[in-house]
Amino acid sequence: MVLNVESLIAEAGSESIKLETQALVTATGAERLDSFPWEEI
């Protein structure tokens, strides 16, 4: 199964940004399918 996890970052009266990550979930665990370095932010 592939899951898409989305987060919406916004403040009232301002612009917003949507962050998204995809993951492949199997019986042996999960694997991220995106390549964005979230840990470095």
N, CA, C and O atoms as a Tripos MOL2 file, in Angstrom:
@<TRIPOS>MOLECULE
protein
  164   163    41     0     0
PROTEIN
NO_CHARGES

@<TRIPOS>ATOM
      1 N           0.8430   -1.1550    0.0000 N.3       1 MET1
      2 CA          0.0000    0.0000    0.0000 C.3       1 MET1
      3 C           0.9020    1.2370    0.0000 C.2       1 MET1
      4 O           1.9270    1.2680    0.6810 O.2       1 MET1
      5 N           0.5090    2.2530   -0.7710 N.am      2 VAL2
      6 CA          1.2270    3.5140   -0.7860 C.3       2 VAL2
      7 C           0.3810    4.5650   -0.0920 C.2       2 VAL2
      8 O          -0.7960    4.7380   -0.4110 O.2       2 VAL2
      9 N           0.9870    5.2680    0.8600 N.am      3 LEU3
     10 CA          0.3090    6.3330    1.5830 C.3       3 LEU3
     11 C           0.9080    7.6760    1.1950 C.2       3 LEU3
     12 O           2.1140    7.7780    0.9690 O.2       3 LEU3
     13 N           0.0890    8.6890    1.1180 N.am      4 ASN4
     14 CA          0.5240   10.0480    0.8640 C.3       4 ASN4
     15 C           0.1450   10.8680    2.0980 C.2       4 ASN4
     16 O          -1.0380   11.0230    2.4040 O.2       4 ASN4
     17 N           1.1420   11.3890    2.7990 N.am      5 VAL5
     18 CA          0.9090   12.1590    4.0170 C.3       5 VAL5
     19 C           1.1210   13.6290    3.6900 C.2       5 VAL5
     20 O           2.1840   14.0130    3.2010 O.2       5 VAL5
     21 N           0.1070   14.4560    3.9590 N.am      6 GLU6
     22 CA          0.1770   15.8770    3.6350 C.3       6 GLU6
     23 C           0.0020   16.7170    4.8930 C.2       6 GLU6
     24 O          -0.7960   16.3850    5.7690 O.2       6 GLU6
     25 N           0.7570   17.8070    4.9720 N.am      7 SER7
     26 CA          0.6300   18.7810    6.0580 C.3       7 SER7
     27 C           0.4190   20.1480    5.4380 C.2       7 SER7
     28 O           1.1230   20.5160    4.4980 O.2       7 SER7
     29 N          -0.5380   20.9050    5.9500 N.am      8 LEU8
     30 CA         -0.7920   22.2590    5.4930 C.3       8 LEU8
     31 C          -0.2800   23.2200    6.5520 C.2       8 LEU8
     32 O          -0.7180   23.1840    7.7020 O.2       8 LEU8
     33 N           0.6560   24.0840    6.1530 N.am      9 ILE9
     34 CA          1.2150   25.0790    7.0560 C.3       9 ILE9
     35 C           0.6460   26.4300    6.6360 C.2       9 ILE9
     36 O           0.8720   26.8670    5.5070 O.2       9 ILE9
     37 N          -0.0920   27.1040    7.5300 N.am     10 ALA10
     38 CA         -0.7310   28.3710    7.1750 C.3      10 ALA10
     39 C          -0.9720   29.2140    8.4160 C.2      10 ALA10
     40 O          -1.0920   28.7080    9.5320 O.2      10 ALA10
     41 N          -1.0390   30.5270    8.1790 N.am     11 GLU11
     42 CA         -1.4410   31.4730    9.2060 C.3      11 GLU11
     43 C          -2.6340   32.2420    8.6610 C.2      11 GLU11
     44 O          -2.7310   32.4660    7.4540 O.2      11 GLU11
     45 N          -3.5230   32.6400    9.5230 N.am     12 ALA12
     46 CA         -4.7180   33.3770    9.0970 C.3      12 ALA12
     47 C          -4.3270   34.6370    8.3280 C.2      12 ALA12
     48 O          -3.4970   35.4200    8.7900 O.2      12 ALA12
     49 N          -4.9330   34.8290    7.1470 N.am     13 GLY13
     50 CA         -4.6750   36.0020    6.3390 C.3      13 GLY13
     51 C          -3.3580   35.9890    5.5930 C.2      13 GLY13
     52 O          -2.9240   37.0230    5.0840 O.2      13 GLY13
     53 N          -2.7150   34.8370    5.5220 N.am     14 SER14
     54 CA         -1.4060   34.7290    4.8780 C.3      14 SER14
     55 C          -1.4200   33.6120    3.8410 C.2      14 SER14
     56 O          -2.3960   32.8710    3.7220 O.2      14 SER14
     57 N          -0.3390   33.5030    3.1030 N.am     15 GLU15
     58 CA         -0.2140   32.3920    2.1620 C.3      15 GLU15
     59 C           0.0430   31.1060    2.9250 C.2      15 GLU15
     60 O           0.3710   31.1350    4.1120 O.2      15 GLU15
     61 N          -0.1070   29.9820    2.2460 N.am     16 SER16
     62 CA          0.1020   28.6870    2.8880 C.3      16 SER16
     63 C           1.0190   27.8280    2.0290 C.2      16 SER16
     64 O           1.2840   28.1330    0.8670 O.2      16 SER16
     65 N           1.4940   26.7450    2.6370 N.am     17 ILE17
     66 CA          2.3230   25.7790    1.9290 C.3      17 ILE17
     67 C           1.8700   24.3810    2.3390 C.2      17 ILE17
     68 O           1.5380   24.1460    3.5010 O.2      17 ILE17
     69 N           1.8560   23.4630    1.3880 N.am     18 LYS18
     70 CA          1.4760   22.0810    1.6670 C.3      18 LYS18
     71 C           2.7170   21.2070    1.4730 C.2      18 LYS18
     72 O           3.3260   21.2100    0.4040 O.2      18 LYS18
     73 N           3.0800   20.4660    2.5090 N.am     19 LEU19
     74 CA          4.2090   19.5390    2.4570 C.3      19 LEU19
     75 C           3.6460   18.1400    2.3130 C.2      19 LEU19
     76 O           2.6310   17.8030    2.9240 O.2      19 LEU19
     77 N           4.3040   17.3270    1.5050 N.am     20 GLU20
     78 CA          3.7680   15.9870    1.2740 C.3      20 GLU20
     79 C           4.9050   14.9700    1.1740 C.2      20 GLU20
     80 O           5.9740   15.2610    0.6370 O.2      20 GLU20
     81 N           4.6510   13.7860    1.6980 N.am     21 THR21
     82 CA          5.6010   12.6740    1.6860 C.3      21 THR21
     83 C           4.8470   11.4130    1.2840 C.2      21 THR21
     84 O           3.7170   11.1950    1.7210 O.2      21 THR21
     85 N           5.4650   10.5910    0.4580 N.am     22 GLN22
     86 CA          4.8610    9.3230    0.0600 C.3      22 GLN22
     87 C           5.6600    8.1810    0.6890 C.2      22 GLN22
     88 O           6.8850    8.2450    0.7940 O.2      22 GLN22
     89 N           4.9410    7.1380    1.1050 N.am     23 ALA23
     90 CA          5.5850    5.9900    1.7290 C.3      23 ALA23
     91 C           4.9550    4.7020    1.2270 C.2      23 ALA23
     92 O           3.7380    4.6110    1.0700 O.2      23 ALA23
     93 N           5.8000    3.7070    0.9780 N.am     24 LEU24
     94 CA          5.3640    2.3630    0.6140 C.3      24 LEU24
     95 C           5.3490    1.5390    1.8920 C.2      24 LEU24
     96 O           6.3750    1.4060    2.5590 O.2      24 LEU24
     97 N           4.1920    0.9860    2.2360 N.am     25 VAL25
     98 CA          4.0420    0.1970    3.4560 C.3      25 VAL25
     99 C           3.8430   -1.2610    3.0670 C.2      25 VAL25
    100 O           2.9230   -1.5900    2.3170 O.2      25 VAL25
    101 N           4.7090   -2.1340    3.5790 N.am     26 THR26
    102 CA          4.6220   -3.5720    3.3200 C.3      26 THR26
    103 C           4.5930   -4.3180    4.6520 C.2      26 THR26
    104 O           4.6560   -3.6990    5.7130 O.2      26 THR26
    105 N           4.4990   -5.6150    4.5990 N.am     27 ALA27
    106 CA          4.4810   -6.4320    5.8190 C.3      27 ALA27
    107 C           5.7870   -6.3310    6.5920 C.2      27 ALA27
    108 O           5.8170   -6.5990    7.7930 O.2      27 ALA27
    109 N           6.8730   -5.9450    5.9140 N.am     28 THR28
    110 CA          8.1770   -5.8590    6.5890 C.3      28 THR28
    111 C           8.5540   -4.4550    7.0180 C.2      28 THR28
    112 O           9.6220   -4.2630    7.5990 O.2      28 THR28
    113 N           7.7080   -3.4640    6.7490 N.am     29 GLY29
    114 CA          8.0170   -2.1070    7.1840 C.3      29 GLY29
    115 C           7.5980   -1.0620    6.1650 C.2      29 GLY29
    116 O           6.8510   -1.3470    5.2300 O.2      29 GLY29
    117 N           8.0960    0.1580    6.3650 N.am     30 ALA30
    118 CA          7.7520    1.2780    5.4860 C.3      30 ALA30
    119 C           9.0180    1.8420    4.8450 C.2      30 ALA30
    120 O          10.0960    1.8150    5.4380 O.2      30 ALA30
    121 N           8.8670    2.3520    3.6260 N.am     31 GLU31
    122 CA          9.9740    2.9590    2.8920 C.3      31 GLU31
    123 C           9.4860    4.2560    2.2580 C.2      31 GLU31
    124 O           8.4870    4.2700    1.5390 O.2      31 GLU31
    125 N          10.1950    5.3370    2.5290 N.am     32 ARG32
    126 CA          9.8400    6.6130    1.9060 C.3      32 ARG32
    127 C          10.1240    6.5480    0.4120 C.2      32 ARG32
    128 O          11.1430    6.0000   -0.0080 O.2      32 ARG32
    129 N           9.2250    7.1050   -0.3870 N.am     33 LEU33
    130 CA          9.4000    7.1030   -1.8350 C.3      33 LEU33
    131 C           9.8700    8.4520   -2.3570 C.2      33 LEU33
    132 O          10.3100    8.5510   -3.5020 O.2      33 LEU33
    133 N           9.7820    9.4990   -1.5270 N.am     34 ASP34
    134 CA         10.2680   10.8090   -1.9660 C.3      34 ASP34
    135 C          11.7630   10.9240   -1.6610 C.2      34 ASP34
    136 O          12.3240   10.0970   -0.9430 O.2      34 ASP34
    137 N          12.3920   11.9470   -2.2100 N.am     35 SER35
    138 CA         13.8340   12.1070   -1.9970 C.3      35 SER35
    139 C          14.1810   13.4450   -1.3410 C.2      35 SER35
    140 O          15.3570   13.8000   -1.2580 O.2      35 SER35
    141 N          13.1680   14.1960   -0.8710 N.am     36 PHE36
    142 CA         13.4380   15.4760   -0.2380 C.3      36 PHE36
    143 C          14.0850   15.2560    1.1230 C.2      36 PHE36
    144 O          13.5930   14.4420    1.9050 O.2      36 PHE36
    145 N          15.1640   15.9520    1.4250 N.am     37 PRO37
    146 CA         15.8860   15.7500    2.7000 C.3      37 PRO37
    147 C          15.2270   16.4630    3.8790 C.2      37 PRO37
    148 O          15.7640   17.4630    4.3560 O.2      37 PRO37
    149 N          14.0750   15.9780    4.3660 N.am     38 TRP38
    150 CA         13.3310   16.6310    5.4600 C.3      38 TRP38
    151 C          14.2010   16.8080    6.6960 C.2      38 TRP38
    152 O          14.0770   17.8170    7.3910 O.2      38 TRP38
    153 N          15.0670   15.8670    6.9820 N.am     39 GLU39
    154 CA         15.8690   15.9180    8.2060 C.3      39 GLU39
    155 C          16.8600   17.0830    8.2000 C.2      39 GLU39
    156 O          17.3270   17.4950    9.2620 O.2      39 GLU39
    157 N          17.1870   17.6200    7.0210 N.am     40 GLU40
    158 CA         18.1830   18.6900    6.9340 C.3      40 GLU40
    159 C          17.5680   20.0810    7.0820 C.2      40 GLU40
    160 O          18.2920   21.0760    7.0970 O.2      40 GLU40
    161 N          16.2570   20.1610    7.1900 N.am     41 ILE41
    162 CA         15.5960   21.4790    7.2790 C.3      41 ILE41
    163 C          15.6120   21.9460    8.7230 C.2      41 ILE41
    164 O          15.1100   23.0280    9.0270 O.2      41 ILE41
@<TRIPOS>BOND
     1     1     2 1
     2     2     3 1
     3     3     4 2
     4     3     5 am
     5     5     6 1
     6     6     7 1
     7     7     8 2
     8     7     9 am
     9     9    10 1
    10    10    11 1
    11    11    12 2
    12    11    13 am
    13    13    14 1
    14    14    15 1
    15    15    16 2
    16    15    17 am
    17    17    18 1
    18    18    19 1
    19    19    20 2
    20    19    21 am
    21    21    22 1
    22    22    23 1
    23    23    24 2
    24    23    25 am
    25    25    26 1
    26    26    27 1
    27    27    28 2
    28    27    29 am
    29    29    30 1
    30    30    31 1
    31    31    32 2
    32    31    33 am
    33    33    34 1
    34    34    35 1
    35    35    36 2
    36    35    37 am
    37    37    38 1
    38    38    39 1
    39    39    40 2
    40    39    41 am
    41    41    42 1
    42    42    43 1
    43    43    44 2
    44    43    45 am
    45    45    46 1
    46    46    47 1
    47    47    48 2
    48    47    49 am
    49    49    50 1
    50    50    51 1
    51    51    52 2
    52    51    53 am
    53    53    54 1
    54    54    55 1
    55    55    56 2
    56    55    57 am
    57    57    58 1
    58    58    59 1
    59    59    60 2
    60    59    61 am
    61    61    62 1
    62    62    63 1
    63    63    64 2
    64    63    65 am
    65    65    66 1
    66    66    67 1
    67    67    68 2
    68    67    69 am
    69    69    70 1
    70    70    71 1
    71    71    72 2
    72    71    73 am
    73    73    74 1
    74    74    75 1
    75    75    76 2
    76    75    77 am
    77    77    78 1
    78    78    79 1
    79    79    80 2
    80    79    81 am
    81    81    82 1
    82    82    83 1
    83    83    84 2
    84    83    85 am
    85    85    86 1
    86    86    87 1
    87    87    88 2
    88    87    89 am
    89    89    90 1
    90    90    91 1
    91    91    92 2
    92    91    93 am
    93    93    94 1
    94    94    95 1
    95    95    96 2
    96    95    97 am
    97    97    98 1
    98    98    99 1
    99    99   100 2
   100    99   101 am
   101   101   102 1
   102   102   103 1
   103   103   104 2
   104   103   105 am
   105   105   106 1
   106   106   107 1
   107   107   108 2
   108   107   109 am
   109   109   110 1
   110   110   111 1
   111   111   112 2
   112   111   113 am
   113   113   114 1
   114   114   115 1
   115   115   116 2
   116   115   117 am
   117   117   118 1
   118   118   119 1
   119   119   120 2
   120   119   121 am
   121   121   122 1
   122   122   123 1
   123   123   124 2
   124   123   125 am
   125   125   126 1
   126   126   127 1
   127   127   128 2
   128   127   129 am
   129   129   130 1
   130   130   131 1
   131   131   132 2
   132   131   133 am
   133   133   134 1
   134   134   135 1
   135   135   136 2
   136   135   137 am
   137   137   138 1
   138   138   139 1
   139   139   140 2
   140   139   141 am
   141   141   142 1
   142   142   143 1
   143   143   144 2
   144   143   145 am
   145   145   146 1
   146   146   147 1
   147   147   148 2
   148   147   149 am
   149   149   150 1
   150   150   151 1
   151   151   152 2
   152   151   153 am
   153   153   154 1
   154   154   155 1
   155   155   156 2
   156   155   157 am
   157   157   158 1
   158   158   159 1
   159   159   160 2
   160   159   161 am
   161   161   162 1
   162   162   163 1
   163   163   164 2
@<TRIPOS>SUBSTRUCTURE
     1 MET1         2 RESIDUE 1 A MET
     2 VAL2         6 RESIDUE 1 A VAL
     3 LEU3        10 RESIDUE 1 A LEU
     4 ASN4        14 RESIDUE 1 A ASN
     5 VAL5        18 RESIDUE 1 A VAL
     6 GLU6        22 RESIDUE 1 A GLU
     7 SER7        26 RESIDUE 1 A SER
     8 LEU8        30 RESIDUE 1 A LEU
     9 ILE9        34 RESIDUE 1 A ILE
    10 ALA10       38 RESIDUE 1 A ALA
    11 GLU11       42 RESIDUE 1 A GLU
    12 ALA12       46 RESIDUE 1 A ALA
    13 GLY13       50 RESIDUE 1 A GLY
    14 SER14       54 RESIDUE 1 A SER
    15 GLU15       58 RESIDUE 1 A GLU
    16 SER16       62 RESIDUE 1 A SER
    17 ILE17       66 RESIDUE 1 A ILE
    18 LYS18       70 RESIDUE 1 A LYS
    19 LEU19       74 RESIDUE 1 A LEU
    20 GLU20       78 RESIDUE 1 A GLU
    21 THR21       82 RESIDUE 1 A THR
    22 GLN22       86 RESIDUE 1 A GLN
    23 ALA23       90 RESIDUE 1 A ALA
    24 LEU24       94 RESIDUE 1 A LEU
    25 VAL25       98 RESIDUE 1 A VAL
    26 THR26      102 RESIDUE 1 A THR
    27 ALA27      106 RESIDUE 1 A ALA
    28 THR28      110 RESIDUE 1 A THR
    29 GLY29      114 RESIDUE 1 A GLY
    30 ALA30      118 RESIDUE 1 A ALA
    31 GLU31      122 RESIDUE 1 A GLU
    32 ARG32      126 RESIDUE 1 A ARG
    33 LEU33      130 RESIDUE 1 A LEU
    34 ASP34      134 RESIDUE 1 A ASP
    35 SER35      138 RESIDUE 1 A SER
    36 PHE36      142 RESIDUE 1 A PHE
    37 PRO37      146 RESIDUE 1 A PRO
    38 TRP38      150 RESIDUE 1 A TRP
    39 GLU39      154 RESIDUE 1 A GLU
    40 GLU40      158 RESIDUE 1 A GLU
    41 ILE41      162 RESIDUE 1 A ILE
